[in-house]
Amino acid sequence: MNIRDFLSPNDVAIDIAVSNKQKLLLELASKAGARLRLPPDHILAELSKREELGSTGVGNGIAIPHARFPEIDKAFGMLLRLRQPIDFDALDGKPIDLVFLLLLPESTKGEQLTALACVARKLRSPAVTAALRHAHDSAQILRLLASE
């Protein structure tokens, strides 16, 4: 599986200004809701439920919020690079500035694990995250993420 399978150029945004975790989740829910034709409050509720189980801030300035939805039939991704890092209750206690949203079909747990692993593997590389933080546009970000 390649990130390009669930991330399109329209779903990459840079220089996003939010002041806290809740506003970030709302921004993600609004953008994803518009793209998937799902109510943003439904997406926000599911993302918030997942965050209650434990932060999806994985460390090194990265968060991978995710949730499953019966209304979608394939994985959907969105990457936001924040203008300023924010507190996200990350595992390492550091603020985050790279956010990869992953929304998955409810019925395919194998796909969820594969998509999450694909994103986590790519974002675990310090070279990739440094390049993402310095990329000039969303096309460059997508190229970095989709490269093998």
RAFEN-V644916 format. One record per backbone hydrogen bond with DSSP energy under -1.0 kcal/mol. CO is the residue of the C=O (numbers start at 1). NH is the residue of the N-H. Records with the same first field share a line. If there is no record, write none. Layout:
CO->NH ; NH
This chain:
2->5
3->6
6->77
8->11
9->12
11->79
13->81
16->83
20->24
21->25
22->26
23->27
24->28
25->29
26->30
27->31
28->32
29->33
30->34
31->35
32->36
33->37 ; 38
39->43
40->44
41->45
42->46
43->47
44->48
45->49
46->50
47->51
48->52
56->64
57->91
59->62
61->97 ; 98
62->58 ; 59
63->100
65->102
67->104
69->106
76->103
78->101
79->13
80->99
81->16
86->96
90->93
96->86
97->82
98->63
99->80
101->78
102->67
103->76
104->69
108->112
109->113
110->114
111->115
112->116
113->117
114->118
115->119
116->120
117->121
118->122
119->123
120->124
122->125
125->129
126->130
127->131
128->132
129->133
137->141
138->142
139->143
140->144
141->145
142->146
143->147
